[in-house]
């Protein structure tokens, strides 16, 4: 009889190493073509939208529309970034290099550049089909599958998979990485780390999306900037080796030796898998955060979320990659977060500093991911059943899994998470391929209005065949989402 762990690993290898990668890349290329390269031609527009939303968020901290609390576009962006920027950026990149070689970084870049178009489609659909919740707007793949495709069973299946993947499996991984980093640096017992993490998690998630959004918009930018400065410092100290590192990445991504030795395929697999785990393009996770934003046009949040994919991989993941490759630490036996810590020490030439900084960074990055991951599960539990009791039980389960994840071995959890992530992503990709035409029409409408010098405002009559399914965009004054929160 095949042991359960071997069975899980076999399923994981087939589904996530082959099926998922082929479908993911095919979908990314398809959406890049159908949107005419939205991630490239509207990159400057993405930056403008994010800067404007951040400025408005600072100018008007407390917003309420017809008695309905709203989440700003900037806050929704930060919640999704909080989920993206975590273990995958510091430990996942290190694992990709250790297993797949330096060439894995090139394929991370590829999946980010192409996947940004997928992120635009899914987040625009989330905005288009969003609904009014008790405290904010809610939405995501479960909602656009149910409304747009009229298939509740499919939607419930996705809701279960994302709750298991993010709320349970990924949060175990995030907690375990924090515990490992603190144990390696400060000799902190995992039991103590797990207890503190569980308490902090419960305190924040009990406040709902408003609390999570406020936490994310403060912590994420500070830590991202600090980590970027650290990477720039290491690059500056080792600038003479930078051309060799770039040559190493491209040589390992396409080199004949790698192809003959079989490591070429591993570079593609690890780069794509860890890139997906990090930037989440196509997974269907970020749309849950994107749907909460109060914007005047669905494409606005789609563009901002596409920028999130590029920010995560091209900026934060690249920081980790250059730190590791410039240090030469990848040639040793270290892996995961320990490899990143070792690389910072070597890159700065100051023993011990890297371990301390990375431990602090991974705490904030991974902890912000925990609270954002929790929200994705909550949104989908509420979709399955509107029950306060069910949400409270889920909150307690997340607190417990954060504690257990801190002290447990997670080889099995990683394999289980890869399988549920792959199935969840395939569910979402199938849905957005069928519904993507509506996101493309939203994009065309947005671009048309911008060409006329207007601040784009979406009207349900733009796509009349789904007007009854997008009631949040009703043209009646008492039902319209106030565009005043998002006037350019």
C-alpha positions as CSV (number, residue, x, y, z in Angstrom):
1,X,0.0,0.0,0.0
2,X,1.4,3.4,-1.0
3,X,2.1,5.7,2.1
4,X,0.0,8.8,2.3
5,X,3.0,11.1,2.1
6,X,4.2,9.4,-1.1
7,X,0.8,9.6,-2.7
8,X,0.5,13.3,-1.9
9,X,3.9,13.9,-3.3
10,X,3.1,12.0,-6.5
11,X,-0.2,13.9,-7.0
12,X,1.6,17.2,-6.3
13,X,4.4,16.5,-8.8
14,X,1.9,15.8,-11.6
15,X,-0.6,18.6,-10.9
16,X,1.6,21.4,-9.9
17,X,4.8,20.6,-11.8
18,X,3.2,19.9,-15.1
19,X,-0.5,20.6,-15.5
20,X,-0.5,23.9,-13.6
21,X,2.6,25.3,-15.2
22,X,1.3,24.7,-18.8
23,X,-2.1,26.1,-18.1
24,X,-0.8,29.1,-16.2
25,X,1.7,30.1,-18.9
26,X,-0.9,29.5,-21.6
27,X,-3.5,31.7,-19.8
28,X,-0.9,34.4,-19.1
29,X,0.0,34.6,-22.8
30,X,-3.6,34.5,-23.9
31,X,-4.6,37.4,-21.6
32,X,-1.5,39.4,-22.6
33,X,-2.6,39.1,-26.2
34,X,-6.3,39.8,-25.6
35,X,-5.5,42.9,-23.5
36,X,-2.9,44.0,-26.0
37,X,-0.2,43.9,-23.4
38,X,-2.0,45.9,-20.7
39,X,0.8,45.4,-18.2
40,X,3.3,47.1,-20.6
41,X,1.3,49.8,-22.4
42,X,-0.5,51.1,-19.3
43,X,2.3,50.7,-16.8
44,X,2.5,54.5,-16.2
45,X,-1.2,54.6,-15.7
46,X,-0.9,52.0,-13.0
47,X,1.6,54.1,-11.1
48,X,-0.5,57.2,-11.4
49,X,-3.6,55.4,-10.1
50,X,-1.7,54.0,-7.1
51,X,-0.2,57.4,-6.2
52,X,-3.5,59.1,-6.5
53,X,-5.3,56.6,-4.4
54,X,-2.6,56.8,-1.7
55,X,-2.8,60.6,-1.6
56,X,-6.6,60.5,-1.3
57,X,-6.3,57.9,1.5
58,X,-4.1,60.2,3.5
59,X,-6.3,63.2,2.8
60,X,-9.5,61.5,3.9
61,X,-8.8,58.8,6.5
62,X,-12.4,58.0,7.4
63,X,-14.8,57.3,4.5
64,X,-18.4,56.3,4.5
65,X,-20.7,56.1,1.5
66,X,-24.5,56.2,2.3
67,X,-23.7,54.7,5.7
68,X,-21.5,52.1,4.1
69,X,-17.8,51.9,5.2
70,X,-15.4,51.7,2.3
71,X,-11.9,50.4,1.7
72,X,-9.7,52.7,-0.4
73,X,-8.0,51.5,-3.6
74,X,-4.7,51.9,-1.8
75,X,-5.8,49.9,1.2
76,X,-7.1,47.1,-1.0
77,X,-3.7,47.1,-2.9
78,X,-1.8,46.9,0.4
79,X,-4.0,43.9,1.7
80,X,-3.2,42.0,-1.5
81,X,0.5,43.0,-1.3
82,X,0.5,41.8,2.4
83,X,-0.6,38.4,1.2
84,X,1.9,38.4,-1.7
85,X,5.0,39.6,0.2
86,X,5.9,37.0,2.7
87,X,7.6,33.6,2.9
88,X,7.6,33.3,-0.9
89,X,9.8,36.4,-1.3
90,X,12.5,35.6,1.3
91,X,12.4,31.8,1.8
92,X,10.6,30.8,-1.5
93,X,13.1,32.6,-3.7
94,X,16.0,31.0,-1.8
95,X,14.5,27.5,-2.3
96,X,14.0,28.2,-6.0
97,X,17.6,29.1,-6.4
98,X,18.8,26.2,-4.2
99,X,16.8,23.6,-6.1
100,X,16.4,25.1,-9.6
101,X,19.6,27.1,-9.8
102,X,20.1,30.8,-10.6
103,X,18.1,30.4,-13.8
104,X,14.9,30.0,-11.8
105,X,15.0,33.7,-11.2
106,X,14.6,34.4,-14.9
107,X,11.5,32.2,-15.1
108,X,10.1,34.0,-12.0
109,X,10.5,37.3,-14.0
110,X,8.8,35.8,-17.0
111,X,5.7,34.5,-15.0
112,X,5.4,37.9,-13.4
113,X,5.6,39.9,-16.6
114,X,3.0,37.7,-18.3
115,X,1.0,37.0,-15.2
116,X,0.3,40.7,-14.6
117,X,-2.2,40.5,-17.4
118,X,-3.9,37.6,-15.7
119,X,-4.0,39.6,-12.5
120,X,-5.7,42.5,-14.3
121,X,-8.4,40.2,-15.6
122,X,-9.2,38.5,-12.3
123,X,-9.2,41.7,-10.2
124,X,-11.3,43.6,-12.8
125,X,-13.9,40.8,-12.7
126,X,-13.9,40.9,-8.9
127,X,-14.7,44.6,-9.0
128,X,-17.3,44.1,-11.7
129,X,-19.2,41.4,-9.9
130,X,-18.7,42.6,-6.3
131,X,-21.5,42.8,-3.8
132,X,-22.3,44.9,-0.7
133,X,-21.3,43.3,2.5
134,X,-22.1,44.2,6.1
135,X,-19.0,46.5,6.5
136,X,-17.5,46.8,3.1
137,X,-17.8,45.5,-0.5
138,X,-17.0,41.8,-0.9
139,X,-16.2,39.7,-3.9
140,X,-13.7,37.4,-5.6
141,X,-13.7,34.3,-7.8
142,X,-16.5,32.6,-5.8
143,X,-18.7,35.6,-6.5
144,X,-17.9,36.0,-10.2
145,X,-18.2,32.3,-10.8
146,X,-21.6,32.2,-9.1
147,X,-22.9,35.3,-10.7
148,X,-21.1,35.5,-14.0
149,X,-21.2,31.8,-14.8
150,X,-24.3,30.9,-12.8
151,X,-22.6,27.9,-11.2
152,X,-22.8,27.8,-7.4
153,X,-21.2,24.4,-7.0
154,X,-18.1,25.5,-8.9
155,X,-18.0,28.6,-6.8
156,X,-18.4,26.7,-3.5
157,X,-15.6,24.3,-4.6
158,X,-13.3,27.3,-5.2
159,X,-14.3,28.8,-1.8
160,X,-13.4,25.6,0.0
161,X,-10.0,25.3,-1.8
162,X,-9.0,28.9,-1.1
163,X,-9.9,28.6,2.6
164,X,-7.9,25.4,2.9
165,X,-4.9,26.8,0.9
166,X,-4.6,30.3,2.4
167,X,-6.4,30.1,5.8
168,X,-4.9,26.8,6.8
169,X,-1.9,25.5,4.7
170,X,-0.2,28.8,3.8
171,X,-0.7,30.2,7.2
172,X,1.1,27.2,8.7
173,X,4.0,27.8,6.3
174,X,4.2,31.5,7.2
175,X,4.1,30.8,10.9
176,X,6.7,28.0,10.6
177,X,9.1,30.3,8.7
178,X,8.9,33.0,11.4
179,X,9.5,30.4,14.1
180,X,12.5,28.9,12.2
181,X,14.0,32.4,11.6
182,X,13.7,33.4,15.3
183,X,15.0,30.0,16.5
184,X,18.0,30.3,14.2
185,X,18.8,33.9,15.2
186,X,17.6,34.3,18.8
187,X,17.3,30.7,20.0
188,X,13.6,31.5,20.7
189,X,11.6,28.3,21.4
190,X,9.1,27.7,18.6
191,X,6.5,27.1,21.3
192,X,6.9,30.7,22.6
193,X,7.0,32.1,19.0
194,X,3.8,30.2,18.1
195,X,2.0,31.4,21.2
196,X,2.8,35.0,20.5
197,X,1.9,34.7,16.8
198,X,-1.5,33.1,17.6
199,X,-2.4,35.8,20.1
200,X,-1.4,38.7,17.8
201,X,-3.3,37.0,14.9
202,X,-6.5,36.7,16.8
203,X,-6.3,40.3,18.0
204,X,-6.1,41.7,14.5
205,X,-8.4,39.3,12.5
206,X,-11.2,39.8,15.0
207,X,-11.4,43.4,13.8
208,X,-12.3,42.3,10.3
209,X,-11.3,43.8,7.0
210,X,-11.1,47.4,8.3
211,X,-8.5,46.3,10.9
212,X,-6.6,44.2,8.4
213,X,-6.5,47.1,5.9
214,X,-5.2,49.6,8.5
215,X,-2.5,47.2,9.6
216,X,-1.4,46.3,6.1
217,X,-1.2,49.9,4.8
218,X,1.2,50.8,7.6
219,X,3.4,47.7,8.0
220,X,3.8,46.6,4.3
221,X,5.3,49.9,2.8
222,X,7.7,50.4,5.7
223,X,9.1,46.9,5.6
224,X,9.2,46.8,1.8
225,X,11.2,50.1,1.7
226,X,13.6,48.8,4.4
227,X,14.2,45.6,2.5
228,X,14.7,47.4,-0.7
229,X,17.3,49.7,0.9
230,X,19.1,46.6,2.4
231,X,19.3,45.0,-1.1
232,X,20.5,48.3,-2.7
233,X,23.2,48.5,0.0
234,X,24.4,44.9,-0.7
235,X,24.3,45.5,-4.5
236,X,26.3,48.7,-3.9
237,X,28.9,46.9,-1.8
238,X,29.3,44.2,-4.5
239,X,28.6,46.3,-7.6
240,X,31.6,44.9,-9.5
241,X,30.0,41.4,-9.4
242,X,26.6,42.5,-10.7
243,X,27.4,41.8,-14.4
244,X,28.6,38.3,-13.5
245,X,25.4,37.7,-11.6
246,X,23.2,38.8,-14.5
247,X,25.2,36.6,-16.8
248,X,24.8,33.7,-14.4
249,X,21.0,34.1,-14.3
250,X,20.6,34.1,-18.1
251,X,23.2,31.4,-18.7
252,X,21.4,29.1,-16.3
253,X,18.0,29.9,-17.7
254,X,19.0,28.9,-21.3
255,X,22.4,27.3,-21.1
256,X,23.1,24.0,-23.0
257,X,24.7,22.5,-20.0
258,X,21.6,23.0,-17.9
259,X,19.4,21.5,-20.7
260,X,21.6,18.4,-21.0
261,X,21.8,18.0,-17.3
262,X,18.1,18.2,-16.7
263,X,18.4,21.3,-14.5
264,X,16.8,23.5,-17.2
265,X,13.4,21.9,-16.6
266,X,13.9,22.3,-12.8
267,X,14.7,26.0,-13.3
268,X,11.5,26.5,-15.2
269,X,9.4,24.4,-12.7
270,X,10.9,26.0,-9.5
271,X,10.8,29.6,-11.0
272,X,7.2,29.2,-12.1
273,X,6.0,27.5,-8.9
274,X,7.7,29.8,-6.5
275,X,6.8,32.8,-8.6
276,X,3.1,31.8,-8.5
277,X,3.4,31.2,-4.7
278,X,4.9,34.7,-4.3
279,X,2.9,36.9,-6.7
280,X,-0.3,34.8,-6.8
281,X,-1.2,35.9,-10.4
282,X,-4.1,33.7,-11.5
283,X,-4.6,32.0,-8.2
284,X,-7.8,33.9,-7.4
285,X,-6.6,35.2,-4.1
286,X,-5.9,38.9,-4.7
287,X,-9.3,39.5,-6.3
288,X,-10.8,38.9,-2.8
289,X,-9.0,42.1,-1.7
290,X,-9.5,43.9,-5.0
291,X,-13.3,43.6,-4.7
292,X,-13.3,45.5,-1.4
293,X,-12.1,48.8,-2.9
294,X,-14.4,51.7,-3.7
295,X,-13.5,52.9,-7.1
296,X,-15.3,54.6,-10.0
297,X,-14.4,52.0,-12.6
298,X,-13.5,48.2,-12.3
299,X,-10.5,48.6,-14.5
300,X,-8.8,51.0,-12.0
301,X,-8.4,48.3,-9.4
302,X,-7.5,45.8,-12.1
303,X,-4.6,48.0,-13.2
304,X,-3.4,48.6,-9.6
305,X,-3.5,44.8,-8.8
306,X,-1.5,44.1,-12.0
307,X,1.1,46.5,-10.6
308,X,1.1,44.4,-7.4
309,X,2.4,41.4,-9.3
310,X,5.2,43.4,-10.8
311,X,6.0,45.0,-7.5
312,X,6.1,41.6,-5.7
313,X,8.3,39.7,-8.1
314,X,10.4,42.2,-10.1
315,X,11.1,44.3,-7.0
316,X,11.0,42.3,-3.7
317,X,11.8,38.8,-5.1
318,X,14.6,40.3,-7.2
319,X,16.0,41.9,-4.0
320,X,16.3,38.4,-2.4
321,X,17.7,36.9,-5.6
322,X,20.5,39.5,-5.9
323,X,21.4,39.3,-2.2
324,X,21.8,35.5,-2.5
325,X,23.6,35.4,-5.8
326,X,26.0,38.3,-5.0
327,X,27.0,36.6,-1.8
328,X,27.6,33.2,-3.4
329,X,25.8,31.5,-0.5
330,X,23.6,29.5,-2.8
331,X,26.6,27.2,-3.6
332,X,26.4,25.9,0.0
333,X,24.0,23.5,1.8
334,X,21.7,26.2,3.3
335,X,18.1,26.5,2.0
336,X,15.0,28.5,2.7
337,X,15.1,31.4,5.1
338,X,18.5,30.3,6.6
339,X,20.0,30.7,3.1
340,X,18.7,34.3,2.9
341,X,20.0,35.1,6.4
342,X,23.5,33.7,5.5
343,X,23.5,35.6,2.3
344,X,22.8,39.0,4.0
345,X,25.7,38.3,6.5
346,X,28.1,37.6,3.6
347,X,26.8,40.4,1.5
348,X,27.3,43.0,4.2
349,X,30.4,41.4,5.6
350,X,29.0,41.7,9.1
351,X,28.3,38.4,10.8
352,X,25.0,38.2,12.6
353,X,23.4,41.4,11.3
354,X,21.7,39.6,8.4
355,X,20.1,37.0,10.6
356,X,18.7,39.7,12.9
357,X,17.4,41.9,10.1
358,X,15.9,39.0,8.1
359,X,14.3,37.6,11.2
360,X,12.6,41.0,11.8
361,X,11.7,41.4,8.1
362,X,10.2,37.9,7.8
363,X,8.2,38.5,11.0
364,X,6.4,41.5,9.5
365,X,6.2,40.2,6.0
366,X,5.0,36.7,7.0
367,X,2.7,38.0,9.7
368,X,1.0,40.5,7.4
369,X,0.5,37.6,5.0
370,X,-1.1,35.6,7.8
371,X,-3.8,38.3,8.4
372,X,-4.4,38.9,4.7
373,X,-4.6,35.1,4.1
374,X,-7.1,34.9,6.9
375,X,-9.3,37.5,5.2
376,X,-9.4,35.5,1.9
377,X,-10.8,32.5,3.9
378,X,-13.3,34.7,5.7
379,X,-14.7,36.2,2.5
380,X,-15.2,32.7,1.1
381,X,-16.7,31.2,4.2
382,X,-19.2,34.1,4.2
383,X,-19.9,33.2,0.6
384,X,-20.7,29.6,1.4
385,X,-22.8,30.5,4.5
386,X,-23.6,33.8,6.0
387,X,-23.0,32.8,9.6
388,X,-21.2,34.7,12.3
389,X,-20.7,31.5,14.2
390,X,-18.9,29.9,11.3
391,X,-16.6,32.9,10.9
392,X,-15.8,32.9,14.6
393,X,-15.0,29.1,14.5
394,X,-12.7,29.8,11.4
395,X,-10.9,32.6,13.3
396,X,-10.2,30.2,16.2
397,X,-9.0,27.6,13.7
398,X,-6.6,30.1,12.1
399,X,-5.2,31.0,15.5
400,X,-4.7,27.3,16.3
401,X,-3.1,26.5,12.9
402,X,-0.7,29.4,13.3
403,X,0.4,27.9,16.7
404,X,0.7,24.4,15.4
405,X,2.5,25.5,12.2
406,X,5.2,27.2,14.4
407,X,6.1,23.9,16.1
408,X,5.4,21.3,13.4
409,X,7.4,19.9,10.5
410,X,5.8,21.2,7.3
411,X,7.0,18.9,4.5
412,X,3.6,17.4,4.3
413,X,1.9,20.7,4.6
414,X,4.0,22.2,1.7
415,X,3.0,19.3,-0.6
416,X,-0.7,19.6,0.5
417,X,-0.6,23.4,0.0
418,X,0.9,23.0,-3.5
419,X,-1.9,20.6,-4.5
420,X,-4.8,22.8,-3.2
421,X,-3.1,25.9,-4.7
422,X,-2.9,24.1,-8.0
423,X,-6.5,23.0,-8.0
424,X,-7.7,26.4,-6.8
425,X,-5.7,28.1,-9.5
426,X,-7.1,25.8,-12.2
427,X,-10.6,26.5,-11.0
428,X,-10.0,30.2,-11.2
429,X,-8.2,30.2,-14.6
430,X,-11.0,28.3,-16.2
431,X,-13.5,30.8,-14.9
432,X,-11.6,33.9,-16.0
433,X,-11.0,32.5,-19.4
434,X,-14.8,32.2,-19.8
435,X,-15.5,35.6,-18.3
436,X,-12.4,37.5,-19.4
437,X,-14.2,39.1,-22.3
438,X,-16.1,41.3,-19.8
439,X,-12.8,42.5,-18.2
440,X,-11.4,43.3,-21.7
441,X,-14.6,45.3,-22.5
442,X,-14.1,47.2,-19.2
443,X,-10.5,47.9,-20.2
444,X,-11.6,49.2,-23.6
445,X,-14.3,51.5,-22.0
446,X,-11.7,52.7,-19.5
447,X,-9.2,53.6,-22.3
448,X,-11.9,55.2,-24.4
449,X,-12.8,57.5,-21.6
450,X,-9.2,58.4,-20.8
451,X,-8.6,59.3,-24.4
452,X,-11.5,61.8,-24.1
453,X,-9.9,63.4,-21.1
454,X,-12.4,61.9,-18.6
455,X,-11.9,60.3,-15.3
456,X,-13.4,56.9,-16.2
457,X,-16.7,56.0,-14.5
458,X,-18.3,52.7,-15.2
459,X,-22.0,52.4,-16.0
460,X,-23.9,49.1,-16.0
461,X,-25.2,49.9,-19.5
462,X,-21.6,49.5,-20.8
463,X,-22.1,45.7,-20.8
464,X,-25.9,45.4,-20.9
465,X,-26.0,41.6,-20.9
466,X,-24.7,41.4,-17.4
467,X,-26.3,44.6,-16.0
468,X,-28.6,42.7,-13.7
469,X,-25.6,40.8,-12.3
470,X,-23.6,43.9,-11.4
471,X,-26.0,45.8,-9.2
472,X,-23.2,47.6,-7.3
473,X,-22.7,49.5,-10.5
474,X,-26.3,50.5,-10.9
475,X,-26.8,53.9,-12.5
476,X,-29.5,54.8,-10.0
477,X,-28.2,57.6,-7.7
478,X,-29.2,55.8,-4.5
479,X,-27.5,52.6,-5.6
480,X,-24.3,53.9,-7.3
481,X,-21.0,53.6,-5.7
482,X,-19.9,57.1,-4.9
483,X,-17.2,58.1,-7.3
484,X,-16.1,60.9,-5.1
485,X,-13.6,58.7,-3.3
486,X,-11.8,58.0,-6.5
487,X,-11.9,61.2,-8.6
488,X,-8.6,61.7,-10.4
